[in-house]
Each structure stands twice: as C-alpha cells, then as structure tokens.
Amino acid sequence: MRIVVIGGTELIGSKVVKDLRARGHAVVAASPTSGVNTMTGKGLKEALAGTNARLGTVNFDVVKRDVCRAISGKHPRGTP
C-alpha cells in the first residue's frame, strides 16, 4: 500500500513512517524537507498521486482550508 504521512519527518510522524515501512508499505514522509509543503501546497498534489491512504500527523488547525480539503476531502472542523 502507498501511504503519504503529512508531517512524516516530525516526532510522531517519523515513528509512524518507520512502523509503516517495517510492515512493508511504500511510505512518503511528506514535509517541507522532502519537497511537500502543506502550508503552500507545493508538492502536495504530486505526493498524493496514486496513494491508497493519507495520514496527517500535524496540527491541521494551522493548515489552510483548501490544503485540508486536498488531503482529507473536508475541513477538519467540518466547516465549508
């Protein structure tokens, strides 16, 4: 399974990435250092292409509403 972990190089995200890879998954650790910036959307479309699952390990309250929709399909607080 191809999985994108938003915040995949941070404290929790890096542990999630390590565990998923140990289970045999193809994991993209999405972060600004890997060329994926959820604040600006840079590299996000490419990172999400062909994924089976998306996992966010960052505080989505600080992420732009349109970026949240791109990642999860909806705004984290349920507002349009």
PDB file of N, CA, C and O in Angstrom:
ATOM      1  N   MET A   1       0.837  -1.169   0.000  1.00  0.00           N
ATOM      2  CA  MET A   1       0.000   0.000   0.000  1.00  0.00           C
ATOM      3  C   MET A   1       0.887   1.239   0.000  1.00  0.00           C
ATOM      4  O   MET A   1       1.888   1.287   0.715  1.00  0.00           O
ATOM      5  N   ARG A   2       0.525   2.240  -0.797  1.00  0.00           N
ATOM      6  CA  ARG A   2       1.260   3.501  -0.819  1.00  0.00           C
ATOM      7  C   ARG A   2       0.559   4.487   0.120  1.00  0.00           C
ATOM      8  O   ARG A   2      -0.621   4.791  -0.051  1.00  0.00           O
ATOM      9  N   ILE A   3       1.294   4.971   1.100  1.00  0.00           N
ATOM     10  CA  ILE A   3       0.745   5.846   2.135  1.00  0.00           C
ATOM     11  C   ILE A   3       1.567   7.121   2.216  1.00  0.00           C
ATOM     12  O   ILE A   3       2.798   7.081   2.221  1.00  0.00           O
ATOM     13  N   VAL A   4       0.875   8.255   2.279  1.00  0.00           N
ATOM     14  CA  VAL A   4       1.540   9.539   2.497  1.00  0.00           C
ATOM     15  C   VAL A   4       1.298   9.948   3.942  1.00  0.00           C
ATOM     16  O   VAL A   4       0.159   9.978   4.409  1.00  0.00           O
ATOM     17  N   VAL A   5       2.378  10.260   4.642  1.00  0.00           N
ATOM     18  CA  VAL A   5       2.272  10.733   6.023  1.00  0.00           C
ATOM     19  C   VAL A   5       2.664  12.205   6.033  1.00  0.00           C
ATOM     20  O   VAL A   5       3.833  12.555   5.867  1.00  0.00           O
ATOM     21  N   ILE A   6       1.662  13.059   6.230  1.00  0.00           N
ATOM     22  CA  ILE A   6       1.909  14.503   6.325  1.00  0.00           C
ATOM     23  C   ILE A   6       2.560  14.756   7.688  1.00  0.00           C
ATOM     24  O   ILE A   6       2.031  14.351   8.723  1.00  0.00           O
ATOM     25  N   GLY A   7       3.692  15.417   7.673  1.00  0.00           N
ATOM     26  CA  GLY A   7       4.456  15.606   8.909  1.00  0.00           C
ATOM     27  C   GLY A   7       5.312  14.389   9.210  1.00  0.00           C
ATOM     28  O   GLY A   7       5.644  14.116  10.363  1.00  0.00           O
ATOM     29  N   GLY A   8       5.662  13.667   8.167  1.00  0.00           N
ATOM     30  CA  GLY A   8       6.372  12.401   8.311  1.00  0.00           C
ATOM     31  C   GLY A   8       7.797  12.474   8.790  1.00  0.00           C
ATOM     32  O   GLY A   8       8.414  11.434   9.024  1.00  0.00           O
ATOM     33  N   THR A   9       8.349  13.669   8.948  1.00  0.00           N
ATOM     34  CA  THR A   9       9.713  13.772   9.484  1.00  0.00           C
ATOM     35  C   THR A   9       9.714  14.348  10.896  1.00  0.00           C
ATOM     36  O   THR A   9      10.774  14.508  11.502  1.00  0.00           O
ATOM     37  N   GLU A  10       8.549  14.655  11.415  1.00  0.00           N
ATOM     38  CA  GLU A  10       8.458  15.212  12.765  1.00  0.00           C
ATOM     39  C   GLU A  10       8.497  14.088  13.809  1.00  0.00           C
ATOM     40  O   GLU A  10       8.654  12.920  13.454  1.00  0.00           O
ATOM     41  N   LEU A  11       8.357  14.433  15.072  1.00  0.00           N
ATOM     42  CA  LEU A  11       8.493  13.492  16.180  1.00  0.00           C
ATOM     43  C   LEU A  11       7.575  12.273  16.029  1.00  0.00           C
ATOM     44  O   LEU A  11       8.058  11.141  15.991  1.00  0.00           O
ATOM     45  N   ILE A  12       6.282  12.489  15.944  1.00  0.00           N
ATOM     46  CA  ILE A  12       5.338  11.379  15.842  1.00  0.00           C
ATOM     47  C   ILE A  12       5.331  10.804  14.434  1.00  0.00           C
ATOM     48  O   ILE A  12       5.338   9.586  14.257  1.00  0.00           O
ATOM     49  N   GLY A  13       5.317  11.675  13.437  1.00  0.00           N
ATOM     50  CA  GLY A  13       5.270  11.232  12.052  1.00  0.00           C
ATOM     51  C   GLY A  13       6.419  10.322  11.670  1.00  0.00           C
ATOM     52  O   GLY A  13       6.219   9.345  10.948  1.00  0.00           O
ATOM     53  N   SER A  14       7.606  10.620  12.137  1.00  0.00           N
ATOM     54  CA  SER A  14       8.762   9.785  11.790  1.00  0.00           C
ATOM     55  C   SER A  14       8.630   8.382  12.368  1.00  0.00           C
ATOM     56  O   SER A  14       9.081   7.412  11.758  1.00  0.00           O
ATOM     57  N   LYS A  15       8.015   8.271  13.540  1.00  0.00           N
ATOM     58  CA  LYS A  15       7.799   6.954  14.146  1.00  0.00           C
ATOM     59  C   LYS A  15       6.728   6.179  13.381  1.00  0.00           C
ATOM     60  O   LYS A  15       6.829   4.964  13.208  1.00  0.00           O
ATOM     61  N   VAL A  16       5.708   6.891  12.930  1.00  0.00           N
ATOM     62  CA  VAL A  16       4.654   6.268  12.134  1.00  0.00           C
ATOM     63  C   VAL A  16       5.237   5.763  10.816  1.00  0.00           C
ATOM     64  O   VAL A  16       4.956   4.639  10.401  1.00  0.00           O
ATOM     65  N   VAL A  17       6.048   6.596  10.159  1.00  0.00           N
ATOM     66  CA  VAL A  17       6.684   6.213   8.898  1.00  0.00           C
ATOM     67  C   VAL A  17       7.541   4.962   9.095  1.00  0.00           C
ATOM     68  O   VAL A  17       7.473   4.027   8.296  1.00  0.00           O
ATOM     69  N   LYS A  18       8.332   4.949  10.143  1.00  0.00           N
ATOM     70  CA  LYS A  18       9.209   3.798  10.417  1.00  0.00           C
ATOM     71  C   LYS A  18       8.384   2.524  10.614  1.00  0.00           C
ATOM     72  O   LYS A  18       8.733   1.468  10.085  1.00  0.00           O
ATOM     73  N   ASP A  19       7.307   2.623  11.365  1.00  0.00           N
ATOM     74  CA  ASP A  19       6.457   1.465  11.627  1.00  0.00           C
ATOM     75  C   ASP A  19       5.772   0.975  10.347  1.00  0.00           C
ATOM     76  O   ASP A  19       5.721  -0.227  10.090  1.00  0.00           O
ATOM     77  N   LEU A  20       5.249   1.903   9.551  1.00  0.00           N
ATOM     78  CA  LEU A  20       4.580   1.516   8.305  1.00  0.00           C
ATOM     79  C   LEU A  20       5.552   0.851   7.329  1.00  0.00           C
ATOM     80  O   LEU A  20       5.208  -0.134   6.676  1.00  0.00           O
ATOM     81  N   ARG A  21       6.751   1.391   7.235  1.00  0.00           N
ATOM     82  CA  ARG A  21       7.761   0.788   6.350  1.00  0.00           C
ATOM     83  C   ARG A  21       8.142  -0.611   6.837  1.00  0.00           C
ATOM     84  O   ARG A  21       8.351  -1.515   6.027  1.00  0.00           O
ATOM     85  N   ALA A  22       8.231  -0.789   8.148  1.00  0.00           N
ATOM     86  CA  ALA A  22       8.556  -2.108   8.707  1.00  0.00           C
ATOM     87  C   ALA A  22       7.464  -3.124   8.381  1.00  0.00           C
ATOM     88  O   ALA A  22       7.719  -4.328   8.330  1.00  0.00           O
ATOM     89  N   ARG A  23       6.254  -2.632   8.162  1.00  0.00           N
ATOM     90  CA  ARG A  23       5.129  -3.508   7.810  1.00  0.00           C
ATOM     91  C   ARG A  23       5.028  -3.729   6.302  1.00  0.00           C
ATOM     92  O   ARG A  23       4.098  -4.382   5.828  1.00  0.00           O
ATOM     93  N   GLY A  24       5.989  -3.182   5.548  1.00  0.00           N
ATOM     94  CA  GLY A  24       6.054  -3.432   4.117  1.00  0.00           C
ATOM     95  C   GLY A  24       5.352  -2.434   3.225  1.00  0.00           C
ATOM     96  O   GLY A  24       5.208  -2.677   2.027  1.00  0.00           O
ATOM     97  N   HIS A  25       4.913  -1.319   3.774  1.00  0.00           N
ATOM     98  CA  HIS A  25       4.225  -0.302   2.982  1.00  0.00           C
ATOM     99  C   HIS A  25       5.215   0.643   2.307  1.00  0.00           C
ATOM    100  O   HIS A  25       6.309   0.887   2.816  1.00  0.00           O
ATOM    101  N   ALA A  26       4.811   1.167   1.156  1.00  0.00           N
ATOM    102  CA  ALA A  26       5.584   2.215   0.482  1.00  0.00           C
ATOM    103  C   ALA A  26       5.110   3.535   1.071  1.00  0.00           C
ATOM    104  O   ALA A  26       3.962   3.929   0.863  1.00  0.00           O
ATOM    105  N   VAL A  27       5.971   4.215   1.795  1.00  0.00           N
ATOM    106  CA  VAL A  27       5.568   5.403   2.546  1.00  0.00           C
ATOM    107  C   VAL A  27       6.315   6.634   2.052  1.00  0.00           C
ATOM    108  O   VAL A  27       7.528   6.603   1.846  1.00  0.00           O
ATOM    109  N   VAL A  28       5.564   7.720   1.866  1.00  0.00           N
ATOM    110  CA  VAL A  28       6.142   9.026   1.553  1.00  0.00           C
ATOM    111  C   VAL A  28       6.050   9.859   2.818  1.00  0.00           C
ATOM    112  O   VAL A  28       4.951  10.134   3.300  1.00  0.00           O
ATOM    113  N   ALA A  29       7.187  10.262   3.358  1.00  0.00           N
ATOM    114  CA  ALA A  29       7.226  11.127   4.533  1.00  0.00           C
ATOM    115  C   ALA A  29       7.152  12.569   4.035  1.00  0.00           C
ATOM    116  O   ALA A  29       8.173  13.190   3.741  1.00  0.00           O
ATOM    117  N   ALA A  30       5.941  13.084   3.946  1.00  0.00           N
ATOM    118  CA  ALA A  30       5.724  14.413   3.375  1.00  0.00           C
ATOM    119  C   ALA A  30       6.038  15.507   4.393  1.00  0.00           C
ATOM    120  O   ALA A  30       5.470  15.555   5.484  1.00  0.00           O
ATOM    121  N   SER A  31       6.954  16.375   4.002  1.00  0.00           N
ATOM    122  CA  SER A  31       7.338  17.515   4.837  1.00  0.00           C
ATOM    123  C   SER A  31       8.063  18.515   3.949  1.00  0.00           C
ATOM    124  O   SER A  31       8.449  18.177   2.829  1.00  0.00           O
ATOM    125  N   PRO A  32       8.254  19.734   4.427  1.00  0.00           N
ATOM    126  CA  PRO A  32       8.984  20.709   3.611  1.00  0.00           C
ATOM    127  C   PRO A  32      10.384  20.224   3.209  1.00  0.00           C
ATOM    128  O   PRO A  32      10.870  20.561   2.129  1.00  0.00           O
ATOM    129  N   THR A  33      11.028  19.439   4.069  1.00  0.00           N
ATOM    130  CA  THR A  33      12.366  18.952   3.728  1.00  0.00           C
ATOM    131  C   THR A  33      12.340  17.902   2.616  1.00  0.00           C
ATOM    132  O   THR A  33      13.350  17.676   1.949  1.00  0.00           O
ATOM    133  N   SER A  34      11.179  17.260   2.418  1.00  0.00           N
ATOM    134  CA  SER A  34      11.057  16.287   1.332  1.00  0.00           C
ATOM    135  C   SER A  34      10.399  16.893   0.096  1.00  0.00           C
ATOM    136  O   SER A  34      10.112  16.191  -0.873  1.00  0.00           O
ATOM    137  N   GLY A  35      10.160  18.218   0.142  1.00  0.00           N
ATOM    138  CA  GLY A  35       9.586  18.911  -1.013  1.00  0.00           C
ATOM    139  C   GLY A  35       8.078  19.022  -0.994  1.00  0.00           C
ATOM    140  O   GLY A  35       7.475  19.407  -1.995  1.00  0.00           O
ATOM    141  N   VAL A  36       7.456  18.691   0.127  1.00  0.00           N
ATOM    142  CA  VAL A  36       5.999  18.788   0.252  1.00  0.00           C
ATOM    143  C   VAL A  36       5.675  19.789   1.356  1.00  0.00           C
ATOM    144  O   VAL A  36       5.982  19.558   2.525  1.00  0.00           O
ATOM    145  N   ASN A  37       5.054  20.898   0.974  1.00  0.00           N
ATOM    146  CA  ASN A  37       4.718  21.938   1.938  1.00  0.00           C
ATOM    147  C   ASN A  37       3.202  22.068   2.001  1.00  0.00           C
ATOM    148  O   ASN A  37       2.579  22.576   1.069  1.00  0.00           O
ATOM    149  N   THR A  38       2.609  21.609   3.099  1.00  0.00           N
ATOM    150  CA  THR A  38       1.150  21.664   3.222  1.00  0.00           C
ATOM    151  C   THR A  38       0.627  23.081   3.435  1.00  0.00           C
ATOM    152  O   THR A  38      -0.554  23.342   3.210  1.00  0.00           O
ATOM    153  N   MET A  39       1.478  23.981   3.857  1.00  0.00           N
ATOM    154  CA  MET A  39       1.048  25.368   4.041  1.00  0.00           C
ATOM    155  C   MET A  39       0.871  26.082   2.702  1.00  0.00           C
ATOM    156  O   MET A  39      -0.050  26.881   2.533  1.00  0.00           O
ATOM    157  N   THR A  40       1.747  25.791   1.767  1.00  0.00           N
ATOM    158  CA  THR A  40       1.666  26.439   0.456  1.00  0.00           C
ATOM    159  C   THR A  40       1.050  25.537  -0.597  1.00  0.00           C
ATOM    160  O   THR A  40       0.596  26.009  -1.640  1.00  0.00           O
ATOM    161  N   GLY A  41       1.033  24.240  -0.326  1.00  0.00           N
ATOM    162  CA  GLY A  41       0.535  23.270  -1.290  1.00  0.00           C
ATOM    163  C   GLY A  41       1.601  22.775  -2.254  1.00  0.00           C
ATOM    164  O   GLY A  41       1.329  21.906  -3.083  1.00  0.00           O
ATOM    165  N   LYS A  42       2.807  23.314  -2.156  1.00  0.00           N
ATOM    166  CA  LYS A  42       3.901  22.915  -3.053  1.00  0.00           C
ATOM    167  C   LYS A  42       4.225  21.433  -2.879  1.00  0.00           C
ATOM    168  O   LYS A  42       4.519  20.971  -1.777  1.00  0.00           O
ATOM    169  N   GLY A  43       4.164  20.695  -3.994  1.00  0.00           N
ATOM    170  CA  GLY A  43       4.498  19.281  -3.991  1.00  0.00           C
ATOM    171  C   GLY A  43       3.414  18.361  -3.452  1.00  0.00           C
ATOM    172  O   GLY A  43       3.563  17.139  -3.487  1.00  0.00           O
ATOM    173  N   LEU A  44       2.327  18.936  -2.955  1.00  0.00           N
ATOM    174  CA  LEU A  44       1.274  18.138  -2.334  1.00  0.00           C
ATOM    175  C   LEU A  44       0.537  17.261  -3.346  1.00  0.00           C
ATOM    176  O   LEU A  44       0.306  16.078  -3.098  1.00  0.00           O
ATOM    177  N   LYS A  45       0.174  17.839  -4.472  1.00  0.00           N
ATOM    178  CA  LYS A  45      -0.554  17.083  -5.497  1.00  0.00           C
ATOM    179  C   LYS A  45       0.263  15.881  -5.960  1.00  0.00           C
ATOM    180  O   LYS A  45      -0.271  14.781  -6.099  1.00  0.00           O
ATOM    181  N   GLU A  46       1.538  16.088  -6.197  1.00  0.00           N
ATOM    182  CA  GLU A  46       2.420  15.011  -6.645  1.00  0.00           C
ATOM    183  C   GLU A  46       2.574  13.930  -5.564  1.00  0.00           C
ATOM    184  O   GLU A  46       2.582  12.737  -5.866  1.00  0.00           O
ATOM    185  N   ALA A  47       2.694  14.359  -4.311  1.00  0.00           N
ATOM    186  CA  ALA A  47       2.866  13.402  -3.213  1.00  0.00           C
ATOM    187  C   ALA A  47       1.625  12.532  -3.030  1.00  0.00           C
ATOM    188  O   ALA A  47       1.730  11.352  -2.697  1.00  0.00           O
ATOM    189  N   LEU A  48       0.449  13.121  -3.250  1.00  0.00           N
ATOM    190  CA  LEU A  48      -0.797  12.392  -3.039  1.00  0.00           C
ATOM    191  C   LEU A  48      -1.195  11.520  -4.223  1.00  0.00           C
ATOM    192  O   LEU A  48      -2.053  10.648  -4.085  1.00  0.00           O
ATOM    193  N   ALA A  49      -0.587  11.742  -5.377  1.00  0.00           N
ATOM    194  CA  ALA A  49      -0.945  10.980  -6.580  1.00  0.00           C
ATOM    195  C   ALA A  49      -0.671   9.487  -6.382  1.00  0.00           C
ATOM    196  O   ALA A  49       0.426   9.092  -5.989  1.00  0.00           O
ATOM    197  N   GLY A  50      -1.666   8.683  -6.655  1.00  0.00           N
ATOM    198  CA  GLY A  50      -1.511   7.243  -6.584  1.00  0.00           C
ATOM    199  C   GLY A  50      -1.460   6.654  -5.192  1.00  0.00           C
ATOM    200  O   GLY A  50      -1.065   5.500  -5.024  1.00  0.00           O
ATOM    201  N   THR A  51      -1.851   7.424  -4.189  1.00  0.00           N
ATOM    202  CA  THR A  51      -1.806   6.902  -2.824  1.00  0.00           C
ATOM    203  C   THR A  51      -3.063   6.106  -2.501  1.00  0.00           C
ATOM    204  O   THR A  51      -4.133   6.351  -3.059  1.00  0.00           O
ATOM    205  N   ASN A  52      -2.917   5.159  -1.602  1.00  0.00           N
ATOM    206  CA  ASN A  52      -4.037   4.382  -1.099  1.00  0.00           C
ATOM    207  C   ASN A  52      -4.557   4.946   0.218  1.00  0.00           C
ATOM    208  O   ASN A  52      -5.716   4.745   0.578  1.00  0.00           O
ATOM    209  N   ALA A  53      -3.684   5.654   0.930  1.00  0.00           N
ATOM    210  CA  ALA A  53      -4.066   6.207   2.225  1.00  0.00           C
ATOM    211  C   ALA A  53      -3.272   7.480   2.495  1.00  0.00           C
ATOM    212  O   ALA A  53      -2.147   7.651   2.025  1.00  0.00           O
ATOM    213  N   ARG A  54      -3.895   8.364   3.267  1.00  0.00           N
ATOM    214  CA  ARG A  54      -3.258   9.621   3.661  1.00  0.00           C
ATOM    215  C   ARG A  54      -3.398   9.762   5.162  1.00  0.00           C
ATOM    216  O   ARG A  54      -4.484   9.583   5.714  1.00  0.00           O
ATOM    217  N   LEU A  55      -2.309  10.078   5.811  1.00  0.00           N
ATOM    218  CA  LEU A  55      -2.307  10.190   7.260  1.00  0.00           C
ATOM    219  C   LEU A  55      -1.668  11.507   7.647  1.00  0.00           C
ATOM    220  O   LEU A  55      -0.561  11.817   7.208  1.00  0.00           O
ATOM    221  N   GLY A  56      -2.355  12.281   8.464  1.00  0.00           N
ATOM    222  CA  GLY A  56      -1.832  13.558   8.922  1.00  0.00           C
ATOM    223  C   GLY A  56      -1.367  13.473  10.354  1.00  0.00           C
ATOM    224  O   GLY A  56      -2.122  13.051  11.230  1.00  0.00           O
ATOM    225  N   THR A  57      -0.135  13.868  10.604  1.00  0.00           N
ATOM    226  CA  THR A  57       0.395  13.865  11.969  1.00  0.00           C
ATOM    227  C   THR A  57       0.770  15.273  12.405  1.00  0.00           C
ATOM    228  O   THR A  57       1.580  15.461  13.313  1.00  0.00           O
ATOM    229  N   VAL A  58       0.166  16.267  11.743  1.00  0.00           N
ATOM    230  CA  VAL A  58       0.427  17.661  12.085  1.00  0.00           C
ATOM    231  C   VAL A  58      -0.854  18.293  12.606  1.00  0.00           C
ATOM    232  O   VAL A  58      -1.934  17.717  12.475  1.00  0.00           O
ATOM    233  N   ASN A  59      -0.735  19.462  13.190  1.00  0.00           N
ATOM    234  CA  ASN A  59      -1.882  20.191  13.709  1.00  0.00           C
ATOM    235  C   ASN A  59      -2.589  20.882  12.554  1.00  0.00           C
ATOM    236  O   ASN A  59      -2.119  21.914  12.075  1.00  0.00           O
ATOM    237  N   PHE A  60      -3.699  20.339  12.102  1.00  0.00           N
ATOM    238  CA  PHE A  60      -4.402  20.881  10.938  1.00  0.00           C
ATOM    239  C   PHE A  60      -5.067  22.225  11.191  1.00  0.00           C
ATOM    240  O   PHE A  60      -5.526  22.862  10.243  1.00  0.00           O
ATOM    241  N   ASP A  61      -5.131  22.674  12.434  1.00  0.00           N
ATOM    242  CA  ASP A  61      -5.703  23.993  12.708  1.00  0.00           C
ATOM    243  C   ASP A  61      -4.891  25.103  12.060  1.00  0.00           C
ATOM    244  O   ASP A  61      -5.418  26.186  11.804  1.00  0.00           O
ATOM    245  N   VAL A  62      -3.620  24.851  11.792  1.00  0.00           N
ATOM    246  CA  VAL A  62      -2.770  25.883  11.200  1.00  0.00           C
ATOM    247  C   VAL A  62      -2.644  25.738   9.685  1.00  0.00           C
ATOM    248  O   VAL A  62      -2.019  26.571   9.028  1.00  0.00           O
ATOM    249  N   VAL A  63      -3.234  24.685   9.135  1.00  0.00           N
ATOM    250  CA  VAL A  63      -3.136  24.446   7.701  1.00  0.00           C
ATOM    251  C   VAL A  63      -4.286  25.141   6.991  1.00  0.00           C
ATOM    252  O   VAL A  63      -5.405  25.192   7.504  1.00  0.00           O
ATOM    253  N   LYS A  64      -4.007  25.676   5.810  1.00  0.00           N
ATOM    254  CA  LYS A  64      -5.040  26.348   5.038  1.00  0.00           C
ATOM    255  C   LYS A  64      -6.197  25.410   4.744  1.00  0.00           C
ATOM    256  O   LYS A  64      -6.003  24.208   4.559  1.00  0.00           O
ATOM    257  N   ARG A  65      -7.398  25.962   4.703  1.00  0.00           N
ATOM    258  CA  ARG A  65      -8.611  25.195   4.477  1.00  0.00           C
ATOM    259  C   ARG A  65      -8.557  24.382   3.182  1.00  0.00           C
ATOM    260  O   ARG A  65      -8.963  23.220   3.171  1.00  0.00           O
ATOM    261  N   ASP A  66      -8.064  24.974   2.092  1.00  0.00           N
ATOM    262  CA  ASP A  66      -8.026  24.245   0.819  1.00  0.00           C
ATOM    263  C   ASP A  66      -7.015  23.110   0.846  1.00  0.00           C
ATOM    264  O   ASP A  66      -7.205  22.104   0.164  1.00  0.00           O
ATOM    265  N   VAL A  67      -5.953  23.251   1.615  1.00  0.00           N
ATOM    266  CA  VAL A  67      -4.977  22.179   1.743  1.00  0.00           C
ATOM    267  C   VAL A  67      -5.589  21.021   2.530  1.00  0.00           C
ATOM    268  O   VAL A  67      -5.371  19.858   2.192  1.00  0.00           O
ATOM    269  N   CYS A  68      -6.354  21.335   3.575  1.00  0.00           N
ATOM    270  CA  CYS A  68      -7.029  20.283   4.340  1.00  0.00           C
ATOM    271  C   CYS A  68      -7.975  19.497   3.443  1.00  0.00           C
ATOM    272  O   CYS A  68      -8.049  18.271   3.527  1.00  0.00           O
ATOM    273  N   ARG A  69      -8.690  20.202   2.592  1.00  0.00           N
ATOM    274  CA  ARG A  69      -9.592  19.513   1.670  1.00  0.00           C
ATOM    275  C   ARG A  69      -8.825  18.614   0.721  1.00  0.00           C
ATOM    276  O   ARG A  69      -9.270  17.506   0.421  1.00  0.00           O
ATOM    277  N   ALA A  70      -7.674  19.078   0.244  1.00  0.00           N
ATOM    278  CA  ALA A  70      -6.867  18.270  -0.677  1.00  0.00           C
ATOM    279  C   ALA A  70      -6.391  16.989  -0.006  1.00  0.00           C
ATOM    280  O   ALA A  70      -6.307  15.940  -0.645  1.00  0.00           O
ATOM    281  N   ILE A  71      -6.084  17.078   1.268  1.00  0.00           N
ATOM    282  CA  ILE A  71      -5.572  15.922   1.992  1.00  0.00           C
ATOM    283  C   ILE A  71      -6.703  14.977   2.406  1.00  0.00           C
ATOM    284  O   ILE A  71      -6.623  13.771   2.172  1.00  0.00           O
ATOM    285  N   SER A  72      -7.744  15.520   3.014  1.00  0.00           N
ATOM    286  CA  SER A  72      -8.763  14.658   3.598  1.00  0.00           C
ATOM    287  C   SER A  72     -10.112  14.732   2.914  1.00  0.00           C
ATOM    288  O   SER A  72     -10.981  13.904   3.187  1.00  0.00           O
ATOM    289  N   GLY A  73     -10.313  15.704   2.029  1.00  0.00           N
ATOM    290  CA  GLY A  73     -11.607  15.849   1.376  1.00  0.00           C
ATOM    291  C   GLY A  73     -12.553  16.754   2.127  1.00  0.00           C
ATOM    292  O   GLY A  73     -13.644  17.033   1.629  1.00  0.00           O
ATOM    293  N   LYS A  74     -12.182  17.226   3.308  1.00  0.00           N
ATOM    294  CA  LYS A  74     -13.048  18.110   4.066  1.00  0.00           C
ATOM    295  C   LYS A  74     -12.210  18.956   5.027  1.00  0.00           C
ATOM    296  O   LYS A  74     -11.048  18.651   5.297  1.00  0.00           O
ATOM    297  N   HIS A  75     -12.813  20.002   5.526  1.00  0.00           N
ATOM    298  CA  HIS A  75     -12.145  20.857   6.503  1.00  0.00           C
ATOM    299  C   HIS A  75     -12.164  20.145   7.849  1.00  0.00           C
ATOM    300  O   HIS A  75     -13.164  19.501   8.168  1.00  0.00           O
ATOM    301  N   PRO A  76     -11.108  20.230   8.654  1.00  0.00           N
ATOM    302  CA  PRO A  76     -11.027  19.477   9.907  1.00  0.00           C
ATOM    303  C   PRO A  76     -12.122  19.798  10.908  1.00  0.00           C
ATOM    304  O   PRO A  76     -12.458  18.957  11.742  1.00  0.00           O
ATOM    305  N   ARG A  77     -12.675  20.972  10.845  1.00  0.00           N
ATOM    306  CA  ARG A  77     -13.750  21.315  11.793  1.00  0.00           C
ATOM    307  C   ARG A  77     -15.125  21.144  11.173  1.00  0.00           C
ATOM    308  O   ARG A  77     -16.131  21.510  11.780  1.00  0.00           O
ATOM    309  N   GLY A  78     -15.177  20.591   9.971  1.00  0.00           N
ATOM    310  CA  GLY A  78     -16.449  20.329   9.332  1.00  0.00           C
ATOM    311  C   GLY A  78     -17.098  21.526   8.690  1.00  0.00           C
ATOM    312  O   GLY A  78     -18.231  21.432   8.219  1.00  0.00           O
ATOM    313  N   THR A  79     -16.408  22.655   8.658  1.00  0.00           N
ATOM    314  CA  THR A  79     -16.978  23.847   8.049  1.00  0.00           C
ATOM    315  C   THR A  79     -16.563  23.931   6.598  1.00  0.00           C
ATOM    316  O   THR A  79     -15.482  23.467   6.237  1.00  0.00           O
ATOM    317  N   PRO A  80     -17.402  24.515   5.756  1.00  0.00           N
ATOM    318  CA  PRO A  80     -17.056  24.607   4.324  1.00  0.00           C
ATOM    319  C   PRO A  80     -15.905  25.536   4.054  1.00  0.00           C
ATOM    320  O   PRO A  80     -15.509  25.710   2.901  1.00  0.00           O
TER     321      PRO A  80
END
